[in-house]
Amino acid sequence: MSRARADEEEYWHSSKFRAFTFDDEDDELSQLKESKRAVNSLRDIVDDDDDDLERVSWSGEPVGSISWSIKETASGSTSSLEGRDSSLQKGSSSYAALPKQVSSYSLSSLFKGEDHHIPYGQMGFPSESLTDTGVKNYAPELRRPKAEYKDYSNDWSPKDTVRRMQRGKVCSLERFRSLQDKLVLLDEAVAGHDGNVITAVLIFLKRTLRREILFRELEVRQVALCHLIHFLRETGEQKLLLDLLRTDCFFTLSLQLSQYREHLNIQDVEKRREFLKGCIGLPFSAEDTSHIQDHYTLLERQIIIEANDRHLEMAGQSEIFRKYPRKASILNMPLVTTLFYSCFYHYTEAEGTFSSPTNLKKTFKIPDKQYVLTALAARAKLRAWEDVDALLTTKNWLGYTKKKAPIGFHRVVEMLQRNNAPVQVLQEYVRLVEDVETRLNLATKYKCHDVVIETYRDLKDRIQLIAYKCKVERGSAEEEKINSILNNMVRSAY
């Protein structure tokens, strides 16, 4: 120590630098720089004799002794626990919790001052979180009450883990080590219908499973596959996304649809029909396969109907084709358009023919509501009011008939009015509207005077009858009907 002081005094007496003072304001910046260089030069002198210096802590104990190491370890453990407790109290989110760990200190490490990094997975935290906090050692957790240990237990089943994640609880996924446990955890997440939980589990599987195994298992889990694709797109992991697109498991999700969409580029109708027939054999789901089968059957029907109708139209053998020439081909039209076409040109045909509306309804399982709405629009456009009446008339098992409209009689009235139906036809269906206010509005709007008068009569509303009398023509049958009803009301009052 004495030799170090002698060298230091010799340095200050022989140095060409002078100390910095605040009195000299003219050259303050330059003096500050000189002072900094002087301190750095002093550090070099001290480092040269580092072996000869004895380092002493603030408590007066030599640095590196056993007592100093134990005190430093205890203080570091306390600070790390306090930092971790504060972060948990603030609600910091993480993928896993901190289970109780056995101390990794050794006596030799205390003497040597070595840093012990806890390996990843042992604490259940991502490696990034350890780097950010700067914590190197974790002492055993002794201060937390036993009642709180259940929140950090590693004995949760996959189902319980998913439920806790849905409630925002901190859960450790690192305990699921086997492939079977990880797949059960993924299935439970998918069954929970929580996108955030599914994505969190997929991130865990992506980190802990090989790509080949992950892609193979996702092949039969389309919901999880969609979540992974969306996650990779959002995070910009293009390389992994491209690897996924090249695998066979993605064929069931994208290439099938791409293959099916190719029929839009085929102009020849026969080639398109054969192409759709080949698409039926693709490994679609049962529901999608049924839709493709219906598409193929519909196109096959359209080809037959188009060939027959074109022949009839060119030969001039059908009156309806002469009166209402076709404006477009029926090929490649939707099912509803095909049904409208069939109700317009082939409404009276037997069910055994391909162009019959009832045959289409039965083959493609068209609901009654859709069928009535389409057939009503087609027959009303032709002003075939008898067909409209027959379409809306039903017969019960006793033989009694009544009017019934699955779409509601108010929609029937509006559709008939758009096709310029006579007032007598409109009044028949306006009377069938059950809601009184709706019935009065429709009758007033379409000038169905008899319906308005009869409704006010049934309501015994004398004031409204007198007011409505001013809206009809003077001397008309409607005015006489209102006068007769008013007179009967006066007589019945007496």
Disulfide bonds with the S-S distance in Angstrom:
none
